[in-house]
Amino acid sequence: MNLAKRIESIGESVTLKLNAKANQLAEEGKKIYNLTAGQLPFRPPKEFVQGIRGELDFLGSFQYSPVAGDNKLREKILDYFQLSRGVNLEDVDCDFATIVGNGGKHVISNIFATLVNPGDEVVLIAPYWVSYPEMINIYEGQTKIVKTDIFNAFTPSLEDIDNAITDKTKVIVINSPNNPSGNHYSDEWMKDFAKLMQKYPDVFIISDEIYFELNYFDPAPTYFYQHDSSLLERTIIVDGISKNLASTGLRIGYAIGNKEVIQAMSKIQSHTASGSCSLIQKALLKFDMSQIKEYLTPIKNHLRDNSLIVREKFREAKLDKCWYQTHSAFYYMVDFSQCPVIEKHRKGEDDKTDYSSLLCEEILDKYGVAMVPGEAFGTPNCARISLVLPKDSFDEAMGRIIEFLVG
């Protein structure tokens, strides 16, 4: 079949592939601990769900919404952004707008479509979210990868970022709190990053903040533009309700940025997807977003408890080199390279082969634990696990992971 050439260069989502295999094994009766999930196993806030039900009586809830989103909802999003991040957009020398899309993934794709020309370079920090490089590839951009490792809790060196930026760099993506590392960059790092970006006035910054409200250890996440608000003129902030309202399936994400960029994104969206779900937008408009903090309190406690299980399991097994403290989101990166299990496959000290996929297949087949291999995130010989399982099940899963790691 004569398909478009771009399809050949796009890889299948490893996350979805492993998740599908885990589900298949579970259906066959095998005990599976699925740690691939990127969603919370909690119901959304009761008030939000009731709001959705209430909107079912109105005709407008079933009709087209404006392409960029309900105007009043867009204003509400801008207000909430300023309140939650402690910034005043009136202090910045440009006009701002927001656009509502079909989830954060759709919004990010539209941003790349708006900014990236063939040959433009986009700086990504590994570990990165799996879809960034594939989206960049679709729009014929080139990725420049800044590597990190477990020894600095996957926090990038600003010197490495500086070295990655060239005269071809169009965009840099900052994802903090980070998927997949489960960490957010420190306030001091953000302050220094703001200074660094002043050297590159033509580089756009995508700030993917979809996990902003999901920190379970202090201090809370902060951002570079809080130290230098002028950077907001070329920053596009991405957020949504998938994580903070446990509503991944409702597909509401949004972007905030310079009005010129947002208008260009709206032009693209008008021809690819039109407006996002009118029913959910109407309900979200009436939802009191100040309730999010209270709603997330038990969820944060749950994530904190499971993160402590990770710590204790690694310490008990004397695998301290494999452990770092997560603070946010709901993921953890297991570093196979620091564990005995890797020696079963390495052909010598100089062997740099990425065995993450092979190891994830092994632990799924032998121990029933589903993880996502690090190759999906640009971090070889690692794997992402999710912290969202119920505490008892997660404790059992971690016990099996440790048994596998020590060989």
C-alpha positions, 0 to 999 in steps of 0.5 A, spaced: 500 500 500 502 506 497 502 510 504 505 517 505 513 517 507 512 520 513 508 514 516 515 510 515 519 514 520 514 515 526 515 509 531 509 506 534 507 508 542 511 504 546 507 506 552 501 503 548 504 497 546 506 495 552 500 496 556 496 492 550 500 486 552 499 487 559 492 487 558 492 481 554 496 477 559 491 479 564 485 477 560 489 470 559 488 470 567 496 472 569 497 476 575 499 483 572 501 489 575 500 494 570 505 500 572 505 503 565 499 507 566 499 515 565 492 516 569 490 517 576 485 511 578 480 516 581 474 519 579 474 527 578 471 532 583 464 530 584 462 538 583 465 537 576 461 530 574 455 534 577 456 540 572 457 535 566 450 532 568 447 538 569 449 541 562 446 535 558 439 539 559 442 544 554 442 544 547 448 548 546 452 543 550 451 539 544 453 544 538 459 546 535 464 550 540 468 556 538 474 553 534 479 556 540 474 554 545 468 558 549 470 565 550 468 565 557 472 559 559 478 562 555 478 568 560 477 564 566 483 559 564 487 566 563 485 568 570 487 562 573 493 561 570 495 568 573 493 566 580 496 559 580 503 562 577 503 568 581 504 572 575 500 579 572 500 578 564 498 586 564 506 587 566 508 584 559 509 587 553 504 583 549 497 581 548 496 574 551 490 569 549 489 562 550 486 556 546 482 550 548 484 543 544 482 536 544 487 534 550 494 537 551 497 532 546 493 535 541 495 542 543 502 541 543 502 538 536 499 544 534 504 548 537 510 545 533 505 545 527 505 553 528 513 554 530 517 549 526 519 549 519 523 543 515 530 543 518 528 547 524 532 545 531 528 543 537 532 542 543 529 536 548 531 534 555 532 527 556 528 523 559 522 527 555 515 525 553 514 520 548 511 524 543 515 530 543 520 527 538 515 524 533 511 530 533 517 534 531 519 529 526 512 530 523 513 537 521 520 535 519 524 539 524 530 536 527 531 534 535 537 536 539 537 532 545 540 534 552 542 528 556 541 527 564 542 521 568 540 518 575 546 521 579 543 528 578 535 526 579 535 527 571 536 535 572 539 538 566 545 541 566 544 549 563 551 548 560 549 542 556 543 546 554 547 552 552 551 548 548 545 544 544 542 551 542 545 553 535 543 558 530 538 553 527 534 552 534 527 554 534 524 552 540 526 549 547 521 544 551 521 544 558 517 539 561 517 540 569 514 537 573 517 532 568 514 525 565 517 520 566 522 522 571 517 524 576 521 531 578 521 538 577 526 543 576 528 547 582 527 554 583 534 556 582 535 552 576 529 556 573 532 562 575 539 560 572 535 558 565 531 565 565 538 568 565 540 563 559 535 564 555 536 572 555 542 570 550 537 567 545 532 572 544 529 568 538 528 561 541 521 560 543 520 556 549 514 551 550 513 550 558 509 543 558 506 544 565 500 539 565 503 536 572 504 543 575 499 541 581 501 534 582 507 535 587 507 531 593 513 534 596 515 541 597 517 546 595 512 546 589 514 547 582 516 554 580 518 557 573 523 561 569 518 566 567 516 568 574 524 570 575 523 574 568 516 576 565 519 578 559 520 571 557 513 570 557 513 574 550 515 567 547 513 562 551 507 558 550 504 554 556 501 548 556 496 545 561 489 542 561 485 537 566 487 530 564 492 530 570 489 535 575 482 533 575 483 525 573 480 526 566 484 524 561 479 521 557 475 528 557 480 531 552 481 538 554 488 541 554 489 548 553 495 553 551 497 560 553 501 565 550 502 571 545 496 572 541 499 572 535 502 565 536 495 563 539 491 565 533 496 561 528 494 555 532 487 557 532 487 557 524 490 550 524 485 547 529 480 550 525 482 545 519 484 539 523 479 538 529 475 545 530 473 546 537 473 541 543 468 538 546 462 543 548 459 539 553 465 539 557 467 546 556 460 548 559 461 544 565 468 546 566 466 554 565 462 553 571 467 549 576 470 552 581 477 551 580 479 553 587 477 546 589 482 543 585 487 543 591 483 540 596 481 535 591 488 533 590 490 532 597 488 525 598 491 523 591 498 527 593 498 523 599 497 516 595 503 518 591 507 520 596 506 514 600 508 510 594 514 514 592 516 512 599 515 505 598 520 505 592 525 508 597 525 503 602 525 497 597 531 500 594 534 501 600 533 494 603 536 491 597 542 496 598 541 498 591 542 506 593 545 507 586 538 506 583 534 511 587 533 518 587 527 522 590 521 524 586 517 530 588 511 530 583 507 527 577 506 520 578 512 516 575 519 514 577 525 512 572 528 505 574 535 505 572 537 498 570 544 500 568 546 500 576 543 493 577 546 486 577 540 484 572 544 488 566 550 484 567 546 478 564 546 482 558 552 486 557 558 483 553 563 487 557 564 494 560 564 498 553 557 495 551 553 501 550 547 497 548 540 499 550 537 493 553 531 497 556 526 493 551 529 486 552 529 487 560 521 490 560 519 484 556 523 479 561 520 482 567 513 482 564 513 475 562 517 472 568 514 477 574 508 480 571 510 487 572 509 492 566 514 498 565 515 502 559 522 502 556 527 508 557 528 508 549 521 511 549 524 517 553 531 517 550 534 514 556 537 508 555 537 502 560 532 505 564 524 504 565 518 508 567 514 506 572 507 509 575 506 510 582 498 510 581 496 503 583 493 502 590 498 501 596 498 494 597 498 492 590 504 497 588 508 494 594 507 487 591 509 490 584 516 493 587 517 487 591 517 483 584 521 489 581 527 488 586 527 481 585 528 482 578 533 487 579 538 483 583 538 477 579 
